């Protein structure tokens, strides 16, 4: 069936369309795997509510602490124009506190948010 002359003829005549479909399928698979891996990683209890590291971003905090992006943006004093990929070391420096102090602030905000959800 795969060596059918009609199929090979179709593929040769419409190679651009087949290529676009193949690229779109590969991109969809890439994003699906990425989402699945994030889901598995952040649902592991050892990766939840961990101490902040200098390389972490607000997105990582959103995922690890299971907080809405708006809560994290307000907590870290991020404006909508700021890049959400700024590392925690820069945010702590801007706020004039250490990463340990920022970790405690984030943990307290997460506890307050979770208490308000119940």
N, C-alpha and C positions, 0 to 999 in steps of 0.2 A: 504493500500500500504506500509506504514512504518513497519507494522508487518509482512510483507512478509517473509516467511522462507528463500527465496533466499537472500534477503537483509541482514538479520541477520546473515546468514551463511557467506556471503561475508565480513561483518564487523568483525566477529570473526576470520576469516582466515587472513585478511589483516589489523589487528589492528595497526601495526606499520605505514603503509602507511597512514591510516586514521588519525592517531595521528599527523604525520608530516604535513599533509594537514591542519589539524585543527590549529596547532601551527603557520604555515605559514600564514594562514588566519587571525589569531588573531594579529600577528605581523604587517601584512599589514593594518589591521583596525586601530591598535594603531598609526602607522605612518601617516595614512591618517587623522585621527582625530587631531593629533598633528599639521600637516600642516594647516588644516582648522582653528584650534584655533589660530595659529600664524597669519594666514591671516586676520582673523576677528579682532584680538587684534591690530595688527600694522596698519590696515586700519582705525582705529578709530582715528579721529583728536586729541583727548586728549592724545594719546600715541605716537604722532609723534613730533620729535624735542624737546623732553623734556630735562630738566636739568639733567646732569649726576649725578648718585648716586654712592656711593662707591662700591656697589655690582655688578654693571653693567659690562658687558664684551664687547669686540670688536664686537662680533656677535650681541649683543643687539643694539649697535650703528649702525651697518650695517642695521639692520631691522628698527629701529626707524627713522633714518635719510635718509633711502633709498639711501645708498651709496654703491658703489662696495667694496668688501672686500679689494682689492688692495689699494684703496684710504684711507681707514681707517687704514690699516696696515702701509702705508707710513706716514700718519698723526701722528699716535701714536708711530712711530719709532719701529715697531715690525719687527723682522727678521723672515724669514720662519721657523727657528728652534724653535722659541718661541711658547709657548702654546697660542692659541687664546682665551683661557678661563680665562686669567689673569684678575683680577678685576681692575676697573678704579682707585681705591685707590692706587694700586701698580704702575700703569702707571703714575699717577700724581706725586707720590712720586719720581719715577725714573727720571721724567722730571724736578723735583724741582719746581712744581707749584701746585696751589690749584685746587680742582675740579671745582670751578666756573671759573677759568681761562681756564681750559681745556674745559669746556662747551663752552666758547666763541670761542675758537680755532676751535672746531668741528663745531659749527654753522657757523662760517665764511667760513670754508672749504666746508661745505654743500651748502652754498649760492653761492660760487664761482663755485662749480661743477655744480649746477643747472643752473647757468647763462651760463656756457659753453655748456650745453646740448641744449639750445634753439637757 
